[in-house]
Amino acid sequence: MKAVAIILAVIAIFPNIHLPQSKQFPTIYVSIVSHNEEPLTGQYPDFVKNESAFWEHREAVVKFANMLYEEGVKYNFQSDWNFLLAVNLYDKGTPSTNGKNLIRYLKEDLGFEVDPHAHETTYNYADVAYLIHNLGVTPSNTVGGFIAYPPEDSKIEYFRDLLHGWHFNYTWKAEILWGGSTAGHKNEQTLWASGIWKPKDNENFLVHDDNAPLPHVGGYGRSWKTLEILLQKQQNGELEPDKIYTQTIFVSQNFMLNDEFIEKFREKIRELKPYEEQGLIKWVGLKEVVEIWKNEYGAEPNIYPYVSLEAEIRRPAEGYLYLFGREIFFSGKTIVIGRITVEAIVACDVAIDKVEFYLDNKLMGTDYDKPYEWEWMEHKVGQCRLKIIAKADALSKEDEIEVIAIK
């Protein structure tokens, strides 16, 4: 009867989802991540100057973490410098944490991952890692949030180097990226993607490069709502069974101050128990899921975007003969004789920034408005490659065809 009640609760909360029965559906790896921020953002008190606020937040974190542990759910605690400074100053251990400071309790007693998080306005990532180290816990080498777009602000390449502390004589080097975001969190949904991949560089966050050193764990949004969407796609058979899919549920530490929030969070976890039992979801830490990706998926990349961007070369159509811009007949090979207007069809859930036209990887033209076209007038004889790249914020999509040109 209890199992039936749980299933009915799932259907009530997720009315559009019907629990799949086939094992062809890939597992969705779900991570619970929380942040507390530096007081400069205005969202959090200065915990160093306000000890009572620190203890209030500390006990809230303990309640939230204990709830997750009781439900068998993994957790990534990510902290900026101010809260960790207060832990170093005030927290010598209490009965609620088995006589240990909060950070040791989370790591040693509950088995959770503790990751540095830094806005790098006054303390950098190496400083935050030092504060974790000073509390008796080996700091994680996971980047707990960073700017990935626009390219001029991106920190992707920055984290490839060994970082030296600004305040402490300590070095730290990233091994895993998580939480790639836009500056000011503007249009951030264009960066949301399920899966794990190695971002190529500052210019290409959503492009995998085997030679890049750091894998990024995608979040596909950061809420129960986006998890529901991903589960629906799983049920519809839209997710490829041999690829890895990831999801983050993000929690602000402020929310933990509300006991009702913690209990509602517990209810959400229990509603998904049938999915967990069938292996359709699995609760994981960020470092843990990267190990799963390497060991069980052969480190094969997957970038499954939340926002869809499609781009296709419409003219010349592949396999047709064109004479001075007119389509003549299907010839099996794309042949262009004389001048032609190259046309691209682009569709996206957000505004399209531009479409670039390339000939043998040389940029020939850029169009910012519909219809997306380029007048190919340049002299060319022989085989060549025609390519388009459509861009919408951080998203990009390519299409290319091989052409025999007589121009």
N, C-alpha and C positions, 0 to 999 in steps of 0.2 A: 504493500500500500504506500509506503514511503517513496519508493521509486516512481510509482504512478503519479504521486503528488508533485514530485520534482519535475517530471516531464510535463505535466499540465502547467506548472509554473513557468517553464521555459517557453511553452507555446503562448502563454498569456503575455509574457514580456516581449518575446520575439515572434509576433504573429505571422510574419511573412516567411519564417524559416520552418521547414519540415526536416526533422532529424534524418540524415542520410543513413542508409544501412550498408552501402557498399564500401569495401576497403580500397577502392580505386581513388578515393578522395585523399589529397595530400594533407598532412598535419599542418596546422597553423600554430607557430610557436609564439606564445604570448608572454611579454615581460611587463611587470609592474615597476614603474620608475617614479621617484619623487624628487623634487627640488626644494631646497630653501635658498633664498637669494641674499645677496649683500644688501645692507640697509640703504645703499644709495639709490636703489630702485623705488624706494618708498613703500614697498609691499610688506616689508619685514622690519621689526624693531632692531635697534642696535643691541644684540644679545650680550655684548661685552659690558655695556653700560647699564643694561637693564637685566639684572640677574633673575628677577622674578619671571620675566617674559621667557628667559631661557628655560627655566624649570618647567614652565607651563608647556612649552613646545616639546621639551624632552619627554615628558610623560605622555604627551599625545603621540609622539613617534613610537614609544614603547607599546602603547595600546594598539596602534595600527599594525606594527610589525608582529606583535603577538597574535593578532587576529589572522594575519596572512599565514603565519607558521601553523596555527591550529587548523587552517583550511588546506594545508599542504601546497601553498603557493609560494613561488620564488619572488624575490624582491631585490631591486637595486636602489640602495640609498645613495643619493647624490647630493653633496653639500658644497656650498660656497664657503669662503673663508671665515665669515663673521661667526656663524654658528659653531664652527669647529674651534675657533679661538676660545669661545665660551666653554666648550667641552673641556679644552685643555686647562682653562682657569678654574672651573667650578666643579667639574664632575670627577669625583674620586670613587664613584660607585655607590649604589643604593640597593636595598633589598629587592626592588622591582627588576633589577638587572643583575641579580646574583653577585652583588658586590663589585661589579665591573663598570667601567665607564660605558656610555651608550655605544660607542663605536666597537669596542671589544665584544660587547654583548650581541650586537647585530651579527658580527662576523663569526665569533667563536661558539656562541650558544644557539643561535638561530640558523647559521650557515648561509647568511645573505651576503651579497656582493656590496662592497662599499666603494663608490667611485668618486673621484674628484669632479667638481663642477665649478667653473670660474668664468665670470664676465671679463676678467683680466683688465679691470679698471685700476685697481690698486694692488691686488695680489694676482699672480699668474698661476697656471696649472701646477707648476713645480712647487710653489708655495703651499697650495692647497694639499697636494700630495704629501708634503712634509708634515703638515698638521695632522693628517691621518697617521702617518708613520710615527709621530711623536706620541700618539695615543696607544701604540702597541699593536697596530695592524699594518700589514704590508699593503701599501696603497695600490689600488687597481691601476692598470694601464689602459683603462677605457676612458675615452674622452666623453664626459657627460654633458654634451651640448656644445655647439659651435656654429658660427656663421658659414654657410656654404654658398650663399647667393646674395647680392650680385658678385661676379667674379673679382672685382676690385677689392671687395671686403672679405673674400673667402679665406678661411684658415686651413684648407685641406693640405696644402703644401707646407704650411707653417708647422703642422704637427708631425711632419716627417723628420724633423730635427730634434736633437736632444735639447730639452728646455732647462735653463738655469733659473733658480728662484730669484725673484726681485728682492725679497726680504730675508730669505734663509739660504744658507750655503747648502743647497740641495739640488740634485738633478733628477729629471723625470722624462721618460720617453713613452709616447703613446704607442699602443699596439692595436687598438680597436677604436673605431669611430662610431659614435651614436649621436642622434639628435641634430643632424644637419638642418639648419633653419635659415630663413631670410632675415636680412637686417630689419629690425623692428617688427619681425613676424608678419610682414606684409605679404599677402597672397601666398602664404606658406604652403597651402594645399598643393601647389605645383611641385613641391619637393617631396611630398608624401609618397612613399613607395614601400611595398612589402618585398622582403627578400634581403639578400646579402650580396654585396658586390664591392669591388675596389674602385673608388672614384678616380678617374684618370688624372685630373688636375684641377686647379682653381676655375678654369673655364668650363669644365665638363664634369659636374658633380654626378649627373645621372648617366654617365658613360663608363662602362667597365673597362679596366685595363689590367691584364694579367701581371704586368710588370710594376704596377703601383704597389706600394708596400702595405697599405692599411685597408682592411676590410671595413665596410660600413654596414651596421645593422639597421635596416629600414623600419619605419614605424607605421606606415599606412594610416596616418592620422594618429590621434592619441586618446581615443575615447571608446566607450562601450558602443557608441553608434557606429563608428567605422569598423569595429570588430564585427558587428552585426552585418554590415555590408559585405565584409570579406567572407563571413560564414555563408551568406546567401550565394555569393559567387562560387564558393566551394561546393555547395549543394547543386548549383546549376551546371556543374562540370566545367566551369570556366578556368579553373586552376589546374595546371599541368601536374600530373601525379609524381613526376620525378624531380620536381624543383622545390626549393625551400621557400616557405612563406612565413613572414614575421609580422607581429603586431605589438604596439606599445599601448599600455594604459597609463596615462600620465596623471600624477597627483601633485598638487601644490601642498606643501607642508602645512599651510594655513588651514586647509580643509580638515586636517586631522584633529583640530581643536574641537570639532563638533562630533560628539559621540554618535549622533544619529547618522552622520555621514559614514562613519566606520561600519555601523551595522548594516546600512544600505549597501555598502561595498561588499560586505560579507554575503548578503543576499544575492548580489550579482554573480559572485563566484559560485555559489551553490546552484544557481539556475543553470550554469554551464556544466555542471557535473556530468550529465549524460554524454556530452561531447568529449569531455576529458576521458571518460571510461572507454569510449570507442576509439580513442587515439586521434580524434579530429582536432583537438587542441591540446597543447602541452604547455604548462607554466615553466618558464626558464629564466635564468639570469642571462645577461648580455654576453659575458665571457663564455658561459656554458653553451649558448646557442651557436657561437662562432666555432667552438670545438665540434659540435654536432654537424655543422656545415662542412667542416674539413673532413671529419671521419666518416660521415654517412652519405654526404652528397658530393664527395670528391672535390670540394671547393668550387663547384660549378656555380657561376654567378646567376642571380635572378633579380631583375628589376621589374616589379609589377606596379605601375604607377596608379595612383588614386585618380589623377586627372588624365584623361585620354587625349592624345594628340596623334592624328593620322595625316600622312602626307603622301601624295602619289603624283608621278609625272603622267599627265593625261595626254599631252601632245608633245612629241610624237609617241603614239601608242606602240608598245613593244610588238615587233614582228610585222610592222606595216611599212610600205613604201610611200614616201612623200615626195611630191614634185612641186617645188616653189610654194610650199605650205599646204598643198592639197593632198588629202589622203587618197591614194590610188587603189591599192588592193593589199590583201594580206600576202606577204612574201616569205614569211618564216624568219626573216631577219629585219631589224629596224634599219631602213635606208633613207637617208635624207639628201635630196638633191636640190640645191639652191636654198634661198632664204626661207626661214620658218620661224613662227612665234612659238616658243616653248611655253607650255601652260602647265601649271601645278594646281592640284586640288588639295586643299588643306582644311581639316576640321578639328576643332578643339573646344574643350569645355570652358576655356578662358580666352581672353583676347590674344590674337596672334600678333607678335611683334614684327616679324619679317620672314621673308622666304629668300634664301640665297641660291643662286644658280651657278653651277661649276661645270667646267669643261676640262677633263683630265686633271681634276683636283685644283684647277686655277679658278678663283672667284671671278665670274664674268659680269654678274649683275645682281642687284638686290631690289626686291619689290616689297613695299610696306602695306599695300592695300590690295583688296580684291579688284579685279581678277589678278592672280599672281602670275605674271608673265615676264618673259625676256626675249627680245628680238635677237635671234642668232644670225648675225650677218658676217661674222668673221670667216676668213678663208680657212678651209680645212679639207684635207683629202685623206681618206683612209679610216681605219678603225679608231674610235675614241670612246670615252665614257662621259655620259651626261648625268649630272647629279644635282639634286636639290636638297637643301637643309631648311626645314621649317623650325622656327623658334617662338616659344611663348613662355616668357619668364625663364625659369631654369630648364624647362622642357625643350627637347630638340628631337626631331625625327627626320631621317634620311630616306631617300629613294634614289635609285640610280639604274640606268640601263646602258647597254652597249649599243653603239650606233656606228654604222658605216656612212661616212659623210663624203659627199662630192659637192664642194662649195667653192 
